[in-house]
Amino acid sequence: MNVRAMMTTLLMRTTTIQTTTVGTRKGTMTPSCSSSLRRGGVSFVSSLDSFESSTGNRCRGGGGRRKRRTASSSSRRIPTRRGGGRVVLSFSSTGNENSIETLTMTKPDDWHLHVRDGAKIASVVPHTAKTFDRALIMPNLQPPIRTAEEADTYRKLILDAAKTTNAKFEPHMTLYLTDETSERTVEDAAKSGFVRGFKLYPAGATTNSSFGVTDVKKVMPALRKMAELGLVLQVHGEVTHQSVDIFDREERYIEEVLKPLLEEVKDLRVVMEHITTKNAADFVSNFPESGRLAATITPQHVLLNRNALFKGGMRPHVYCLPILKREEHREAVLNAAVGPKSERFFLGTDSAPHPKGAKESACGCAGVFSAHAALSFYAMAFDSVGKLDKLEAFASHNGADFYRMPRNSGTITLKREEWEVPETYEFGGDVVVPFFAGEKIPWSTL
């Protein structure tokens, strides 16, 4: 069924949330520039160094293996920095904080998600709904979602796909910003109760971005109306000039577009989506105004560097836009998520499924499907730098706070328990190859 086949409003849940916060831990580690980060005898491979050892030259969608740790465990609570609850971390019986076995945290949100259209919706939404209570849905369908009315139709299809997995799941919507977006369209979005903002795609930047903005000056009236009404601008932060190297496009976007935009529209709140560089991490961290600028971070951009694209051959299932960057950038993005201004960074998977054949082709699509194990992937990254105590804020607090929404109620538990990711998942009559396909990962959700 196409999204335009139906039409009609989100009943917002306004659950009052009791926060869960955590204190600091000892023995943290700053990643080195090597591709393998080692902690507690377990190797974390950021550039798929062990990938070929288990797959030969056969391309899969994942990363290297980690050895399973087993130990009897005892629960222990971590002191809170502010009132309102606690995260429970379960340690091994030795008391070694490098041996956290379970982590119970507030149910998380995914603030950047693609669920596609038609029959594919029913295939992918349950993967997200089983772990997350909310997700911010991207609008780049064909044709794109440009009005609140269209978003409502799409939202109902998503709700229907989620209901058997998680009846509490709430899709929050974004609209596609175009050169023709009017102030009236912005007003209708603000009145809807379920549209959280507009997505700015530079024309040609990523999948289905041909309708994107050709010049930010053309959408200034709409942006000013968004600022006035409290809607958020989500930006795909890359320039698309063919003269600019693909690895430099995020840095150039900050200088050429984002800085002038933030100066021009003073009250506009902006999320820089799926950041990939030290430049973006530093820009968001050092921005002088609190509450105006934030960033989402994907699992692939904190687990992999650009070597992963070419390990043992071309790896189409880790090709995404923005493209993976150097190791120094991966480290910087991960460190920003756990650093002094970590409240400005939050979880946004950018899970973007494509059929296997569309990825494994002469002109493969950009996108990584990570919804099947998203929270486990982030746990791997945070664990690699000894910062599991920071995961809950990143996954469950920071995004809700930036979007001025109540935090979720309920909890979810991560357990250090190895499991093997399937080679494929069903995808609307086709199959999708997931992130870390066929590989064993060390964290599971209960």
Secondary structure, DSSP 8 states (H G I E B T S, - for coil): --GGG---------------B----SS-----SSSEEEETTEEEETT-TTHHHHHTT---S-----------EEEEE---SSSS-B-EEEEETT--GGGEEEEEEE--EEEEE---STHHHHHHHHHHHTT-SEEEE----SS---SHHHHHHHHHHHHHHHTTT-TT-EEEEEEE--TT--HHHHHHHHHHSSEEEEEE-BTTSSTT-TTSBS-GGGGHHHHHHHHHHT-EEEE------TTS-GGGHHHHHIIIIIHHHHHHSTT-EEEE-S--SHHHHHHHHH-SSTTTEEEEE-SHHHH--GGGGGTTS--GGG--SS----HHHHHHHHHHHHSTTGGGEEE---B----HHHHSSTT----B--GGGHHHHHHHHHHHTT-GGGHHIIIIIHHHHHTT-----SEEEEEEEEEE--S-EEETTEEE--TTTT-EEEEEE-
